[in-house]
Amino acid sequence: MSEPARAGAEALIRTENVERVYRMGGETIYALRGVDVSIGRGEYIAIMGPSGSGKSTLMNVIGCLDTPDSGNYWLNGKLVSEMNDRQLARIRNKEVGFVFQTFNLLARADALHNVELPLLYAGMKRKPRLERAMRALERVGLAERMRHRPNEMSGGQRQRVAVARALVTEPSILLADEPTGNLDSRTGAEIMALFDELHDAGNTIVLVTHEADVAAHASRTLVLRDGQVAEDVVNGDEAADA
């Protein structure tokens, strides 16, 4: 187990015996079964597993989109598993930046407006809001495209806008769900190179993927099976041992 995983309460993300159960049409589905995960600040984590393994449910819990039925979840020292919906929304907007496979951009808004939206919802005044959105777009290499709408950009550029939007609130975690899923291999490689740069700059990244070459960019991989962490591997250890 890696050093951040032993850090316990000092971890940025920590789950303790987390369980999530869904009931559908009389059937009980155990999506998460006693999951214990610890992720340190600045780590780069990939979550993998077959369909139905619980990886999307774990991502939703980490991102404060869902709450466990039992167990505890701490994010940046706060026990979020005990929070109500309003408190969850507040910590989600402050602590988590989301990057989705489908980009989730407003079609009629330009890149700058798409990126500034989280700050608008947070009540930030117009001038500092625009300045920070511009800096986020510059950070992902889109300074010259900030007035373009999504339909005027390539898939890779749209995903860069989505990354800039995730970064603009300066969150504790960048949470990415299949970030290369809608991209060709070359563009996907460019997006993963961007994630590498963001990690090198100190960002904590958690990404969900079914692609081994994408997971290889992370420093550590959690493999879920049947709602449990089946493997917790520090990437590169096997290569180093060889």
C-alpha positions in Angstrom: 0.0 0.0 0.0 1.3 3.4 -0.9 2.4 6.0 1.7 -0.6 8.3 1.3 -2.9 5.3 1.9 -1.3 4.9 5.3 -1.7 8.5 6.1 -5.2 7.9 7.5 -6.9 11.1 8.7 -4.3 13.2 6.9 -5.5 12.0 3.5 -7.4 14.4 1.3 -9.9 11.6 0.5 -10.7 8.9 2.9 -13.5 6.3 3.0 -14.1 4.0 5.9 -16.3 0.9 5.4 -18.5 2.7 2.8 -21.5 0.8 1.5 -24.0 1.8 -1.1 -27.1 -0.2 -1.8 -29.7 0.2 -4.6 -33.2 -1.3 -4.6 -34.7 -1.8 -8.1 -37.9 -3.6 -8.7 -37.6 -5.8 -5.6 -34.0 -6.5 -6.3 -31.2 -5.4 -3.9 -27.9 -4.4 -5.6 -24.8 -3.9 -3.5 -22.9 -1.3 -5.5 -20.2 -0.8 -2.8 -19.4 -3.3 -0.1 -17.2 -1.9 2.8 -14.9 0.2 0.7 -11.8 1.6 2.4 -9.9 4.1 0.3 -7.3 6.7 1.2 -5.9 9.2 -1.3 -3.3 11.8 -0.4 -3.1 15.4 -1.6 -1.3 15.6 -4.9 -1.9 11.9 -5.9 -2.9 10.8 -9.4 -5.4 7.9 -9.1 -7.1 5.7 -11.7 -10.2 3.7 -10.8 -10.8 0.7 -13.0 -13.1 -2.3 -13.0 -15.6 -4.1 -15.2 -19.2 -2.9 -15.7 -21.1 -3.2 -12.5 -18.0 -3.2 -10.3 -19.0 -0.1 -8.5 -16.4 2.3 -9.9 -19.1 4.9 -11.1 -20.8 4.7 -7.7 -17.4 5.3 -5.9 -16.8 8.2 -8.2 -20.2 9.7 -7.3 -19.5 9.3 -3.6 -16.0 10.9 -3.9 -17.5 13.7 -5.9 -20.3 14.3 -3.4 -22.9 13.5 -6.0 -24.1 10.6 -3.8 -23.9 9.6 -0.2 -23.2 6.2 1.3 -25.8 4.2 3.1 -23.3 3.3 5.8 -19.7 4.1 6.6 -17.9 7.4 6.6 -16.4 9.6 3.9 -14.0 12.5 4.7 -13.0 15.1 2.1 -10.3 17.6 3.0 -10.9 16.8 6.7 -14.7 17.2 6.5 -17.1 14.3 7.2 -19.2 14.7 4.1 -21.1 11.4 4.6 -23.1 13.2 7.3 -24.0 16.3 5.3 -27.4 17.3 4.0 -28.1 18.1 0.3 -27.4 21.8 0.7 -24.1 21.2 2.5 -23.1 18.6 -0.1 -23.8 21.1 -2.9 -21.6 23.7 -1.2 -18.6 21.4 -0.7 -19.0 19.9 -4.2 -18.9 23.3 -5.8 -15.9 24.3 -3.7 -13.8 21.1 -3.5 -14.5 19.1 -6.7 -13.9 19.9 -10.4 -15.6 17.5 -12.8 -14.6 16.4 -16.3 -17.1 14.3 -18.1 -16.8 12.0 -21.2 -19.5 14.0 -22.9 -18.0 17.5 -22.1 -21.4 18.9 -20.8 -20.8 22.3 -22.4 -23.6 24.9 -23.1 -23.9 24.8 -26.9 -24.9 28.5 -27.3 -22.2 29.8 -25.0 -18.6 30.5 -25.9 -15.7 28.9 -24.1 -15.2 31.8 -21.8 -18.8 31.8 -20.6 -18.8 28.0 -20.2 -15.7 28.2 -18.0 -16.9 31.1 -15.9 -20.3 29.4 -15.0 -19.1 27.8 -11.7 -17.9 31.2 -10.5 -21.2 32.8 -11.6 -23.1 30.3 -9.5 -20.7 30.9 -6.6 -21.6 34.6 -6.7 -18.2 36.0 -7.8 -18.3 39.5 -9.3 -17.9 39.8 -13.1 -14.4 41.2 -13.4 -12.5 38.7 -11.2 -14.7 36.0 -12.6 -13.7 36.7 -16.2 -10.1 37.1 -15.2 -10.0 33.7 -13.6 -11.8 32.1 -16.5 -9.3 33.5 -18.9 -6.4 32.2 -16.9 -8.0 28.8 -16.8 -8.4 28.7 -20.6 -4.8 29.9 -20.9 -3.7 27.1 -18.7 -5.2 24.5 -21.0 -3.8 26.2 -24.2 -7.1 27.8 -25.4 -6.4 31.5 -24.9 -7.1 32.2 -28.6 -10.3 30.2 -28.7 -12.1 31.7 -25.7 -14.8 33.4 -27.9 -15.6 30.2 -29.9 -18.6 28.1 -29.2 -18.4 24.3 -28.8 -19.6 23.6 -32.4 -16.6 25.7 -33.6 -14.1 23.6 -31.8 -12.7 20.1 -32.1 -13.5 17.3 -29.6 -10.1 17.8 -28.0 -10.6 21.5 -27.7 -14.1 21.0 -26.2 -12.6 18.6 -23.6 -9.9 21.3 -22.8 -12.7 23.8 -22.2 -14.3 21.2 -19.8 -11.0 20.8 -18.0 -10.6 24.6 -17.7 -14.2 24.8 -16.2 -13.2 22.1 -13.7 -10.1 24.0 -12.7 -11.6 27.5 -12.5 -12.8 27.1 -8.9 -9.4 25.9 -7.8 -10.8 22.7 -6.4 -9.1 20.2 -4.1 -9.8 17.3 -6.6 -10.0 17.0 -10.3 -12.5 14.2 -10.9 -12.6 12.8 -14.5 -15.0 10.2 -15.8 -13.7 8.5 -19.0 -12.2 11.8 -20.1 -10.9 10.3 -23.4 -14.0 8.2 -24.1 -15.3 10.4 -26.9 -12.0 11.2 -28.5 -9.8 9.6 -31.1 -6.5 8.0 -29.9 -4.3 11.0 -30.9 -6.6 13.6 -29.3 -7.0 11.3 -26.2 -3.2 11.2 -25.8 -3.1 15.0 -25.9 -5.7 15.2 -23.2 -3.8 12.7 -21.0 -0.7 14.8 -21.6 -2.6 17.8 -20.2 -3.6 15.7 -17.1 0.0 14.8 -16.6 0.9 18.5 -16.7 -1.8 19.4 -14.2 -0.6 16.6 -11.9 3.0 17.8 -12.2 1.7 21.3 -11.2 0.3 19.8 -7.9 -3.3 18.9 -8.7 -4.9 15.9 -7.1 -6.5 13.8 -9.9 -8.9 10.9 -9.7 -10.0 9.4 -13.0 -12.4 6.6 -13.9 -11.5 4.6 -16.9 -11.7 1.1 -18.5 -8.6 1.7 -20.7 -5.3 0.4 -19.3 -3.2 2.9 -21.3 -5.2 5.8 -19.7 -4.8 4.3 -16.2 -1.1 4.0 -16.8 -0.8 7.8 -16.6 -1.8 7.6 -12.9 0.7 6.9 -10.1 -1.7 4.4 -8.5 -4.6 2.2 -9.7 -7.6 1.0 -7.7 -9.3 -2.0 -9.3 -12.9 -2.6 -8.1 -14.8 -5.9 -8.4 -18.2 -6.6 -7.1 -18.3 -3.4 -5.1 -15.0 -4.0 -3.3 -11.4 -2.8 -3.9 -9.8 -6.0 -5.3 -6.4 -4.4 -6.0 -4.6 -1.2 -5.0 -1.4 -1.0 -7.1 1.3 1.6 -7.3 1.9 1.9 -11.0 5.4 1.2 -12.1 6.2 -1.1 -9.1 6.2 -4.2 -11.3 8.3 -2.6 -13.9 10.8 -1.4 -11.3 11.0 -4.9 -9.7 11.7 -6.4 -13.1 
